[in-house]
Amino acid sequence: MRTDHAPAPVGAYPHARRVGQWLYLSGVGPREPGSHAIPGNLHDAEGHLTGYDIEAQCRQVFANVRAVLEASGAAWTDLVDVTVFLTDLPRDFAAYNRLYAEHFAGVNACRTTVGVSALPTPIAIELKCVAVLPATAG
């Protein structure tokens, strides 16, 4: 499954795949749909990344996950497992954890947060999610 309401995958894979009632989302980053800009990234005059705003990236990645879920016939509350990858866990965990609590209120999903040294594009956060689709979803 692919949708234009989320940024295009950066490789040869779908946004999500349904297996029975299970919906597996590929890793979702904070790029903006259409423009592929990364919210909060700061660059110097030569175009080198000099910093980022984790809050802006969190908000965008949550919106992108929601877009993939909705395009697949699922809802935010259908999430059952969320794995979060942060490139600077000590720096970003507190802000991410606060925003996660705000955005995931009422969602009874398991969560794992992992610190990684890098992600495939210059992003600071990526989510890998699993949802259970309602019995009536197509």
N, CA, C and O of each residue as an XYZ file, in Angstrom:
552
protein
N       0.836     -1.168      0.000
C       0.000      0.000      0.000
C       0.884      1.235      0.000
O       1.842      1.338      0.766
N       0.544      2.164     -0.871
C       1.222      3.461     -0.929
C       0.171      4.556     -0.909
O      -0.963      4.354     -1.344
N       0.563      5.725     -0.396
C      -0.342      6.869     -0.367
C       0.418      8.145     -0.688
O       1.593      8.277     -0.347
N      -0.245      9.071     -1.337
C       0.345     10.383     -1.613
C       0.247     11.315     -0.409
O       0.797     12.416     -0.436
N      -0.444     10.888      0.644
C      -0.628     11.714      1.835
C       0.528     11.579      2.826
O       0.539     12.234      3.869
N       1.489     10.736      2.498
C       2.708     10.580      3.296
C       3.887     10.702      2.342
O       3.718     10.499      1.140
N       5.076     11.027      2.841
C       6.223     11.123      1.951
C       6.520      9.784      1.291
O       6.321      8.731      1.895
N       6.988      9.827      0.070
C       7.318      8.594     -0.641
C       8.413      7.842      0.106
O       9.318      8.463      0.665
N       8.341      6.507      0.123
C       9.434      5.740      0.737
C      10.755      6.052      0.038
O      10.775      6.369     -1.151
N      11.853      5.963      0.779
C      13.164      6.271      0.205
C      13.801      5.056     -0.455
O      14.962      5.114     -0.861
N      13.064      3.962     -0.568
C      13.556      2.750     -1.206
C      12.418      2.006     -1.869
O      11.302      2.514     -1.977
N      12.709      0.807     -2.306
C      11.739     -0.026     -3.025
C      10.904     -0.838     -2.035
O      11.063     -2.053     -1.921
N      10.020     -0.155     -1.329
C       9.145     -0.808     -0.365
C       7.866      0.008     -0.230
O       7.860      1.197     -0.547
N       6.780     -0.613      0.238
C       5.512      0.101      0.388
C       5.464      0.865      1.709
O       6.293      0.645      2.592
N       4.495      1.757      1.836
C       4.260      2.417      3.121
C       3.819      1.404      4.174
O       4.223      1.478      5.335
N       2.987      0.460      3.751
C       2.441     -0.522      4.688
C       2.050     -1.787      3.934
O       1.875     -1.786      2.715
N       1.921     -2.858      4.698
C       1.451     -4.117      4.130
C       0.501     -4.775      5.117
O       0.783     -4.898      6.309
N      -0.627     -5.190      4.576
C      -1.632     -5.872      5.388
C      -1.451     -7.373      5.260
O      -1.274     -7.900      4.162
N      -1.497     -8.064      6.408
C      -1.470     -9.519      6.458
C      -2.596     -9.909      7.410
O      -2.454     -9.780      8.626
N      -3.710    -10.383      6.862
C      -4.885    -10.650      7.680
C      -5.375     -9.347      8.292
O      -5.583     -8.361      7.585
N      -5.556     -9.344      9.593
C      -6.001     -8.123     10.281
C      -4.827     -7.243     10.715
O      -5.032     -6.158     11.257
N      -3.596     -7.709     10.478
C      -2.403     -6.970     10.891
C      -1.957     -6.009      9.801
O      -1.989     -6.338      8.615
N      -1.543     -4.823     10.212
C      -0.998     -3.828      9.295
C       0.399     -3.474      9.772
O       0.578     -2.985     10.888
N       1.388     -3.721      8.925
C       2.784     -3.443      9.239
C       3.222     -2.216      8.451
O       3.180     -2.216      7.220
N       3.636     -1.184      9.151
C       4.121      0.019      8.488
C       5.628     -0.068      8.327
O       6.338     -0.488      9.240
N       6.113      0.335      7.152
C       7.547      0.492      6.971
C       7.994      1.659      7.835
O       7.163      2.425      8.323
N       9.286      1.802      8.027
C       9.796      2.932      8.801
C       9.287      4.241      8.223
O       9.368      4.466      7.015
N       8.763      5.104      9.086
C       8.190      6.385      8.666
C       9.012      7.502      9.298
O       9.217      7.533     10.511
N       9.476      8.414      8.454
C      10.252      9.552      8.935
C       9.451     10.838      8.871
O       8.271     10.823      8.518
N      10.088     11.957      9.213
C       9.387     13.238      9.297
C       9.408     14.091      8.028
O       9.116     15.285      8.092
N       9.746     13.507      6.883
C       9.726     14.330      5.666
C       8.299     14.771      5.350
O       7.341     14.060      5.649
N       8.169     15.940      4.748
C       6.847     16.455      4.387
C       6.390     15.821      3.081
O       7.174     15.719      2.138
N       5.130     15.391      3.012
C       4.614     14.834      1.755
C       4.711     15.871      0.636
O       4.444     17.053      0.852
N       5.086     15.432     -0.532
C       5.168     16.338     -1.687
C       6.510     17.021     -1.817
O       7.199     16.825     -2.818
N       6.903     17.817     -0.836
C       8.157     18.559     -0.938
C       9.353     17.748     -0.454
O      10.483     17.997     -0.873
N       9.114     16.799      0.409
C      10.145     15.974      1.038
C      11.084     16.780      1.934
O      12.132     16.281      2.343
N      10.711     18.021      2.237
C      11.493     18.824      3.175
C      11.418     18.179      4.552
O      10.438     17.513      4.885
N      12.451     18.381      5.337
C      12.495     17.836      6.688
C      12.298     18.998      7.660
O      13.180     19.844      7.802
N      11.147     19.041      8.329
C      10.866     20.143      9.245
C      11.932     20.255     10.333
O      12.378     19.254     10.894
N      12.324     21.481     10.612
C      13.256     21.728     11.702
C      14.715     21.552     11.376
O      15.559     21.886     12.208
N      15.062     21.038     10.196
C      16.475     20.911      9.862
C      17.054     22.285      9.553
O      16.441     23.083      8.843
N      18.241     22.555     10.094
C      18.939     23.821      9.868
C      20.206     23.541      9.074
O      20.920     22.575      9.343
N      20.482     24.409      8.076
C      21.639     24.215      7.202
C      22.491     25.478      7.152
O      21.981     26.587      7.307
N      23.787     25.303      6.935
C      24.664     26.453      6.759
C      24.623     26.911      5.306
O      23.876     26.353      4.502
N      25.410     27.911      4.966
C      25.409     28.488      3.613
C      25.783     27.466      2.542
O      25.366     27.603      1.392
N      26.558     26.451      2.899
C      26.954     25.412      1.935
C      25.955     24.268      1.869
O      26.144     23.323      1.103
N      24.893     24.346      2.663
C      23.872     23.312      2.647
C      24.112     22.163      3.604
O      23.372     21.180      3.575
N      25.125     22.256      4.453
C      25.408     21.196      5.418
C      24.460     21.313      6.614
O      24.169     22.413      7.082
N      23.993     20.188      7.090
C      23.105     20.149      8.246
C      23.863     20.627      9.481
O      24.928     20.099      9.800
N      23.319     21.622     10.172
C      23.970     22.168     11.368
C      23.152     21.924     12.635
O      23.669     22.092     13.739
N      21.904     21.537     12.496
C      21.070     21.295     13.657
C      19.668     20.917     13.234
O      19.348     20.885     12.046
N      18.840     20.633     14.218
C      17.457     20.253     13.928
C      16.594     20.526     15.142
O      17.087     20.680     16.259
N      15.303     20.581     14.900
C      14.294     20.783     15.940
C      13.547     19.463     16.102
O      12.723     19.112     15.257
N      13.825     18.727     17.178
C      13.205     17.420     17.373
C      11.691     17.531     17.516
O      10.967     16.627     17.100
N      11.206     18.614     18.092
C       9.755     18.758     18.248
C       9.066     18.858     16.896
O       8.026     18.233     16.687
N       9.627     19.634     15.975
C       9.048     19.749     14.630
C       9.077     18.395     13.922
O       8.124     18.033     13.232
N      10.165     17.651     14.092
C      10.254     16.340     13.449
C       9.288     15.341     14.077
O       8.710     14.516     13.370
N       9.106     15.404     15.395
C       8.134     14.513     16.049
C       6.727     14.766     15.519
O       6.013     13.830     15.159
N       6.336     16.022     15.475
C       4.980     16.342     15.005
C       4.759     15.842     13.576
O       3.694     15.312     13.262
N       5.764     16.011     12.711
C       5.609     15.589     11.317
C       5.583     14.069     11.192
O       4.790     13.529     10.420
N       6.438     13.371     11.941
C       6.442     11.913     11.832
C       5.132     11.338     12.351
O       4.630     10.360     11.798
N       4.570     11.924     13.402
C       3.278     11.449     13.896
C       2.192     11.682     12.842
O       1.341     10.817     12.635
N       2.213     12.823     12.185
C       1.238     13.102     11.117
C       1.406     12.119      9.961
O       0.415     11.677      9.379
N       2.640     11.776      9.625
C       2.884     10.838      8.524
C       2.398      9.433      8.872
O       1.828      8.750      8.020
N       2.615      8.997     10.106
C       2.106      7.688     10.525
C       0.583      7.681     10.438
O      -0.012      6.730      9.932
N      -0.037      8.737     10.929
C      -1.496      8.831     10.875
C      -1.985      8.747      9.419
O      -2.980      8.075      9.148
N      -1.310      9.409      8.494
C      -1.712      9.393      7.080
C      -1.633      7.987      6.494
O      -2.522      7.572      5.750
N      -0.577      7.256      6.826
C      -0.447      5.876      6.324
C      -1.527      4.993      6.930
O      -2.136      4.186      6.228
N      -1.768      5.139      8.222
C      -2.820      4.353      8.863
C      -4.172      4.599      8.203
O      -4.873      3.655      7.840
N      -4.532      5.864      8.051
C      -5.836      6.208      7.479
C      -5.967      5.732      6.042
O      -7.030      5.255      5.645
N      -4.907      5.853      5.259
C      -4.954      5.379      3.871
C      -5.102      3.863      3.799
O      -5.544      3.324      2.784
N      -4.730      3.175      4.882
C      -4.810      1.716      4.940
C      -6.094      1.221      5.593
O      -6.284      0.014      5.739
N      -6.974      2.134      5.985
C      -8.224      1.743      6.621
C      -8.119      1.570      8.122
O      -9.019      1.006      8.744
N      -7.034      2.048      8.712
C      -6.827      1.931     10.159
C      -6.926      3.307     10.803
O      -6.911      4.334     10.124
N      -7.026      3.305     12.107
C      -7.079      4.541     12.877
C      -5.892      4.584     13.834
O      -5.244      3.569     14.092
N      -5.626      5.761     14.344
C      -4.549      5.984     15.307
C      -4.679      5.013     16.482
O      -3.678      4.480     16.960
N      -5.900      4.786     16.944
C      -6.140      3.914     18.100
C      -5.983      2.432     17.772
O      -6.042      1.604     18.680
N      -5.786      2.071     16.508
C      -5.555      0.681     16.125
C      -4.092      0.268     16.300
O      -3.762     -0.908     16.147
N      -3.212      1.223     16.620
C      -1.802      0.896     16.833
C      -1.652     -0.037     18.032
O      -2.277      0.166     19.072
N      -0.805     -1.071     17.868
C      -0.541     -1.988     18.976
C       0.940     -2.031     19.346
O       1.289     -2.467     20.443
N       1.807     -1.587     18.452
C       3.247     -1.615     18.734
C       3.928     -0.490     17.964
O       3.702     -0.317     16.767
N       4.761      0.271     18.664
C       5.489      1.383     18.063
C       6.950      1.272     18.476
O       7.270      1.244     19.664
N       7.834      1.210     17.481
C       9.272      1.249     17.736
C       9.772      2.594     17.229
O       9.519      2.975     16.087
N      10.481      3.301     18.092
C      10.954      4.646     17.769
C      12.476      4.635     17.749
O      13.118      4.134     18.672
N      13.041      5.192     16.687
C      14.486      5.312     16.549
C      14.857      6.786     16.656
O      14.330      7.616     15.916
N      15.761      7.114     17.574
C      16.243      8.482     17.753
C      17.749      8.498     17.524
O      18.466      7.635     18.031
N      18.231      9.483     16.760
C      19.667      9.557     16.486
C      20.455     10.195     17.620
O      21.678     10.060     17.664
N      19.790     10.885     18.537
C      20.473     11.447     19.712
C      19.571     11.259     20.928
O      18.913     12.191     21.391
N      19.561     10.043     21.422
C      18.671      9.675     22.525
C      18.858     10.562     23.766
O      17.862     11.031     24.316
N      20.078     10.806     24.222
C      20.227     11.650     25.421
C      19.691     13.075     25.222
O      19.090     13.638     26.137
N      19.897     13.647     24.066
C      19.469     15.020     23.797
C      17.962     15.124     23.586
O      17.333     16.070     24.060
N      17.380     14.156     22.878
C      16.023     14.307     22.362
C      14.939     13.544     23.121
O      13.754     13.791     22.901
N      15.317     12.621     24.009
C      14.309     11.761     24.613
C      13.238     12.534     25.374
O      12.054     12.234     25.220
N      13.607     13.507     26.180
C      12.619     14.214     27.014
C      11.561     14.912     26.152
O      10.368     14.785     26.426
N      11.978     15.641     25.121
C      11.023     16.348     24.259
C      10.160     15.348     23.491
O       8.943     15.506     23.397
N      10.804     14.323     22.945
C      10.054     13.291     22.212
C       9.050     12.599     23.134
O       7.898     12.397     22.748
N       9.466     12.238     24.332
C       8.597     11.527     25.261
C       7.388     12.377     25.636
O       6.277     11.859     25.746
N       7.597     13.677     25.832
C       6.484     14.590     26.149
C       5.494     14.658     24.990
O       4.286     14.556     25.202
N       6.000     14.831     23.758
C       5.121     14.909     22.586
C       4.439     13.572     22.317
O       3.277     13.538     21.914
N       5.147     12.486     22.536
C       4.545     11.159     22.367
C       3.344     11.028     23.305
O       2.274     10.583     22.890
N       3.526     11.414     24.563
C       2.427     11.323     25.538
C       1.231     12.155     25.094
O       0.090     11.729     25.272
N       1.467     13.329     24.522
C       0.369     14.177     24.043
C      -0.345     13.546     22.856
O      -1.574     13.481     22.830
N       0.417     13.084     21.879
C      -0.165     12.566     20.632
C      -0.744     11.163     20.778
O      -1.663     10.793     20.047
N      -0.217     10.388     21.707
C      -0.655      9.004     21.847
C      -1.586      8.802     23.043
O      -1.823      7.666     23.453
N      -2.109      9.878     23.598
C      -3.081      9.748     24.693
C      -4.260      8.913     24.186
O      -4.801      9.191     23.115
N      -4.652      7.913     24.933
C      -5.763      7.057     24.525
C      -5.365      5.905     23.625
O      -6.208      5.078     23.276
N      -4.095      5.831     23.240
C      -3.609      4.730     22.407
C      -2.905      3.743     23.329
O      -1.973      4.106     24.047
N      -3.356      2.504     23.305
C      -2.810      1.492     24.202
C      -1.787      0.631     23.459
O      -1.916     -0.593     23.410
N      -0.773      1.279     22.882
C       0.250      0.561     22.110
C       1.493      0.339     22.963
O       1.858      1.177     23.789
N       2.129     -0.797     22.749
C       3.439     -1.025     23.339
C       4.429     -0.106     22.641
O       4.213      0.285     21.493
N       5.519      0.244     23.329
C       6.495      1.153     22.729
C       7.899      0.743     23.114
O       8.169      0.358     24.252
N       8.789      0.836     22.138
C      10.213      0.648     22.360
C      10.915      1.842     21.743
O      10.600      2.232     20.618
N      11.861      2.427     22.461
C      12.633      3.551     21.939
C      14.095      3.140     21.907
O      14.640      2.660     22.902
N      14.727      3.332     20.752
C      16.093      2.889     20.534
C      16.937      4.057     20.056
O      16.503      4.826     19.198
N      18.127      4.196     20.598
C      19.086      5.172     20.097
C      19.908      4.539     18.992
O      20.433      3.437     19.152
N      20.017      5.238     17.869
C      20.798      4.752     16.722
C      21.798      5.825     16.313
O      21.595      7.004     16.603
N      22.865      5.429     15.649
C      23.884      6.405     15.258
C      23.489      7.207     14.029
O      23.972      8.323     13.842
N      22.623      6.662     13.191
C      22.208      7.376     11.984
C      20.976      6.712     11.403
O      20.673      5.558     11.706
N      20.262      7.463     10.556
C      19.141      6.941      9.777
C      19.462      7.209      8.310
O      20.361      8.001      8.028
N      18.764      6.582      7.366
C      19.146      6.674      5.953
C      19.128      8.087      5.344
O      19.828      8.346      4.365
N      18.344      8.981      5.909
C      18.311     10.367      5.433
C      18.597     11.263      6.640
O      18.603     10.758      7.762
N      18.832     12.558      6.466
C      19.191     13.417      7.611
C      17.998     13.756      8.510
O      17.585     14.911      8.622
N      17.464     12.720      9.140
C      16.342     12.870     10.061
C      16.802     12.428     11.449
O      17.767     11.675     11.582
N      16.104     12.903     12.478
C      16.470     12.586     13.856
C      15.558     11.539     14.474
O      15.852     11.033     15.557
N      14.447     11.200     13.805
C      13.472     10.260     14.351
C      12.829      9.462     13.227
O      12.614      9.969     12.126
N      12.526      8.194     13.529
C      11.780      7.342     12.610
C      10.932      6.403     13.452
O      11.369      5.949     14.509
N       9.720      6.110     12.987
C       8.828      5.191     13.683
C       8.561      3.959     12.825
O       8.418      4.055     11.606
N       8.496      2.820     13.468
C       8.110      1.548     12.864
C       6.911      1.064     13.652
O       7.016      0.851     14.860
N       5.765      0.882     12.992
C       4.520      0.628     13.706
C       3.794     -0.616     13.206
O       3.947     -1.036     12.059
N       3.007     -1.185     14.098
C       2.127     -2.300     13.780
C       0.746     -1.944     14.323
O       0.610     -1.455     15.445
N      -0.279     -2.200     13.502
C      -1.672     -1.945     13.912
C      -2.496     -3.196     13.637
O      -2.136     -4.034     12.811
N      -3.602     -3.295     14.348
C      -4.588     -4.333     14.074
C      -5.787     -3.634     13.468
O      -6.381     -2.752     14.087
N      -6.140     -4.028     12.260
C      -7.241     -3.403     11.553
C      -8.577     -3.875     12.101
O      -8.712     -5.019     12.534
N      -9.562     -2.987     12.080
C     -10.915     -3.417     12.478
C     -11.392     -4.528     11.565
O     -10.988     -4.583     10.404
N     -12.223     -5.398     12.050
C     -12.714     -6.532     11.275
C     -13.396     -6.114      9.980
O     -13.437     -6.894      9.028
N     -13.940     -4.885      9.928
C     -14.655     -4.437      8.737
C     -13.754     -3.734      7.726
O     -14.224     -3.357      6.653
N     -12.467     -3.546      8.042
C     -11.569     -2.834      7.105
C     -11.317     -3.690      5.877
O     -11.260     -4.917      5.943
N     -11.168     -2.993      4.744
C     -10.946     -3.698      3.482
C      -9.575     -3.783      3.188
O      -9.198     -4.346      2.160
